[in-house]
Amino acid sequence: MNESDELSKTSCEQVLKGKAWKLMWLKLESKKLPKEAPNISWAYNGIARLGGWKNTKRTGRASIKALWQGWLRLQTILEGYELAKSLD
């Protein structure tokens, strides 16, 4: 089994807490939340997409800059969620 197969079976909850991946899913996908957490490959692509990555070269590899910007954007989304929750 190669590394790609292993990652496709590993849950993204290994690197993202429940709130983080769920908010990212709602932001990026136009579907209901899945019953189980998506895999790490989905999380990698999702964070990159939040950072502006479009995979135009079809390499499947995002730049460090896109990943970093996506991570910061995800943190902003989480902060906004927590602030909105505290209004109640």
Short mmCIF file of the C-alpha atoms (twelve columns), coordinates in Angstrom:
data_MODEL
# 
_entry.id   MODEL 
# 
loop_
_atom_site.group_PDB 
_atom_site.id 
_atom_site.type_symbol 
_atom_site.label_atom_id 
_atom_site.label_alt_id 
_atom_site.label_comp_id 
_atom_site.label_asym_id 
_atom_site.label_seq_id 
_atom_site.Cartn_x 
_atom_site.Cartn_y 
_atom_site.Cartn_z 
_atom_site.pdbx_PDB_model_num 
ATOM 1  C CA . MET A 1  0.000   0.000  0.000   1 
ATOM 2  C CA . ASN A 2  1.421   3.383  -0.936  1 
ATOM 3  C CA . GLU A 3  1.178   6.615  1.020   1 
ATOM 4  C CA . SER A 4  -1.664  7.970  -1.121  1 
ATOM 5  C CA . ASP A 5  -3.842  4.929  -0.391  1 
ATOM 6  C CA . GLU A 6  -3.081  5.222  3.304   1 
ATOM 7  C CA . LEU A 7  -4.074  8.897  3.398   1 
ATOM 8  C CA . SER A 8  -7.298  8.241  1.519   1 
ATOM 9  C CA . LYS A 9  -8.361  5.924  4.360   1 
ATOM 10 C CA . THR A 10 -7.318  8.227  7.213   1 
ATOM 11 C CA . SER A 11 -9.961  10.538 8.656   1 
ATOM 12 C CA . CYS A 12 -9.337  14.274 8.540   1 
ATOM 13 C CA . GLU A 13 -10.195 14.316 12.250  1 
ATOM 14 C CA . GLN A 14 -6.562  13.296 12.780  1 
ATOM 15 C CA . VAL A 15 -5.585  16.878 11.906  1 
ATOM 16 C CA . LEU A 16 -8.803  18.937 12.169  1 
ATOM 17 C CA . LYS A 17 -11.223 18.989 15.073  1 
ATOM 18 C CA . GLY A 18 -14.898 18.319 14.395  1 
ATOM 19 C CA . LYS A 19 -15.925 21.972 14.219  1 
ATOM 20 C CA . ALA A 20 -13.112 22.855 11.821  1 
ATOM 21 C CA . TRP A 21 -13.798 20.232 9.169   1 
ATOM 22 C CA . LYS A 22 -17.567 20.690 9.461   1 
ATOM 23 C CA . LEU A 23 -17.348 24.454 8.942   1 
ATOM 24 C CA . MET A 24 -14.931 23.943 6.062   1 
ATOM 25 C CA . TRP A 25 -17.344 21.411 4.512   1 
ATOM 26 C CA . LEU A 26 -20.239 23.868 4.773   1 
ATOM 27 C CA . LYS A 27 -18.095 26.623 3.220   1 
ATOM 28 C CA . LEU A 28 -16.760 24.579 0.293   1 
ATOM 29 C CA . GLU A 29 -19.355 21.927 -0.511  1 
ATOM 30 C CA . SER A 30 -22.974 22.468 -1.481  1 
ATOM 31 C CA . LYS A 31 -24.175 19.371 0.334   1 
ATOM 32 C CA . LYS A 32 -25.258 18.273 3.788   1 
ATOM 33 C CA . LEU A 33 -22.590 17.211 6.246   1 
ATOM 34 C CA . PRO A 34 -21.503 13.595 5.779   1 
ATOM 35 C CA . LYS A 35 -22.065 11.087 8.593   1 
ATOM 36 C CA . GLU A 36 -18.352 10.366 8.782   1 
ATOM 37 C CA . ALA A 37 -15.468 12.784 8.486   1 
ATOM 38 C CA . PRO A 38 -13.864 12.969 5.018   1 
ATOM 39 C CA . ASN A 39 -10.290 11.823 4.473   1 
ATOM 40 C CA . ILE A 40 -7.093  13.808 4.907   1 
ATOM 41 C CA . SER A 41 -6.768  14.342 1.150   1 
ATOM 42 C CA . TRP A 42 -10.088 16.206 1.186   1 
ATOM 43 C CA . ALA A 43 -8.846  18.358 4.091   1 
ATOM 44 C CA . TYR A 44 -5.594  19.156 2.243   1 
ATOM 45 C CA . ASN A 45 -7.470  20.174 -0.894  1 
ATOM 46 C CA . GLY A 46 -10.058 22.099 1.133   1 
ATOM 47 C CA . ILE A 47 -7.472  24.135 3.013   1 
ATOM 48 C CA . ALA A 48 -5.673  24.840 -0.263  1 
ATOM 49 C CA . ARG A 49 -8.938  25.921 -1.913  1 
ATOM 50 C CA . LEU A 50 -9.628  28.292 0.981   1 
ATOM 51 C CA . GLY A 51 -6.209  29.771 0.187   1 
ATOM 52 C CA . GLY A 52 -7.103  30.359 -3.454  1 
ATOM 53 C CA . TRP A 53 -5.599  27.213 -5.004  1 
ATOM 54 C CA . LYS A 54 -7.398  26.106 -8.178  1 
ATOM 55 C CA . ASN A 55 -5.199  23.163 -9.335  1 
ATOM 56 C CA . THR A 56 -4.967  24.712 -12.797 1 
ATOM 57 C CA . LYS A 57 -1.765  22.797 -13.563 1 
ATOM 58 C CA . ARG A 58 -3.441  19.526 -12.542 1 
ATOM 59 C CA . THR A 59 -0.549  18.529 -10.304 1 
ATOM 60 C CA . GLY A 60 -2.671  17.986 -7.214  1 
ATOM 61 C CA . ARG A 61 -0.083  19.863 -5.152  1 
ATOM 62 C CA . ALA A 62 -0.815  23.202 -3.556  1 
ATOM 63 C CA . SER A 63 1.861   25.737 -2.731  1 
ATOM 64 C CA . ILE A 64 2.886   26.431 0.833   1 
ATOM 65 C CA . LYS A 65 1.520   29.953 0.386   1 
ATOM 66 C CA . ALA A 66 -1.946  28.665 -0.612  1 
ATOM 67 C CA . LEU A 67 -1.963  26.204 2.296   1 
ATOM 68 C CA . TRP A 68 -0.910  28.880 4.767   1 
ATOM 69 C CA . GLN A 69 -3.502  31.372 3.497   1 
ATOM 70 C CA . GLY A 70 -6.160  28.655 3.582   1 
ATOM 71 C CA . TRP A 71 -5.220  27.716 7.140   1 
ATOM 72 C CA . LEU A 72 -5.483  31.357 8.233   1 
ATOM 73 C CA . ARG A 73 -8.850  31.691 6.504   1 
ATOM 74 C CA . LEU A 74 -10.114 28.544 8.248   1 
ATOM 75 C CA . GLN A 75 -9.000  30.000 11.582  1 
ATOM 76 C CA . THR A 76 -10.919 33.203 10.770  1 
ATOM 77 C CA . ILE A 77 -14.028 31.141 9.983   1 
ATOM 78 C CA . LEU A 78 -13.663 29.281 13.293  1 
ATOM 79 C CA . GLU A 79 -13.203 32.541 15.189  1 
ATOM 80 C CA . GLY A 80 -16.309 34.001 13.542  1 
ATOM 81 C CA . TYR A 81 -18.285 30.895 14.467  1 
ATOM 82 C CA . GLU A 82 -17.182 31.119 18.105  1 
ATOM 83 C CA . LEU A 83 -17.997 34.835 18.263  1 
ATOM 84 C CA . ALA A 84 -21.439 34.301 16.729  1 
ATOM 85 C CA . LYS A 85 -22.083 31.469 19.176  1 
ATOM 86 C CA . SER A 86 -21.217 33.726 22.122  1 
ATOM 87 C CA . LEU A 87 -23.948 36.218 21.153  1 
ATOM 88 C CA . ASP A 88 -26.662 33.918 22.515  1 
# 
